[in-house]
Amino acid sequence: MSVALPAADISRALTRIAHEILERNGGATDITLLGIPTRGAHLAKRLAQIIATIEKVPLSEIAVGTLDITMHRDDLRLRAPRALMPTMIPPAGIENRHVILIDDVFFSGRTIRAALDALGEMGRPKSVQLAVLVDRGHRELPIRADFVGKNLPTAHSQSVKVHLTEIDGVDEVVIEDEVSA
């Protein structure tokens, strides 16, 4: 196991992503941040705080929520059952807004495809953009991230784990080699 991103690098990456989101969308007025549970939801809240600080507005003025994609996954039969996470759309909604989907690790693209399906059932955004903390490559679908904290090329035999203070008590991104039995 090796630490690919320590806490300070995660903080810098999120600050850079927040600035890039604001630059691309002309400020925070028409954006809605939607984190994909579990860690993407926490990253969305952090990005909302950073954006509020940059824009010098109260955090309550930043539209941030969560989007559960469980029932839209194409691998439900391959995974152990798990409880649905809440989808919380902020009062500003998604209609005619720039929606930024936020996730921790971008791998095959299947999670984001499921998120696009879930989002399509809720309305029609002006645009949909993707922000990820880590892009590890190995895409299976023609989807790309608009905002990337760090590109970490990995082997299929490795896994990337994002640890966040809110869940794990520490901020770090680690790369682990799979142990064969």
Secondary structure, DSSP 8 states (H G I E B T S, - for coil): -EEEEEHHHHHHHHHHHHHHHHHHHTSSTTEEEEE-TTHHHHHHHHHHHHHHHHHT--GGGSEEEE---GGG-S-GGGS--------B--TT-STTSEEEEEEEEE-SSHHHHHHHHHHHTT---SEEEEEEEEE----SSS---SEEEEE----TTEEEEEE-HHHHSS-EEEEEE----
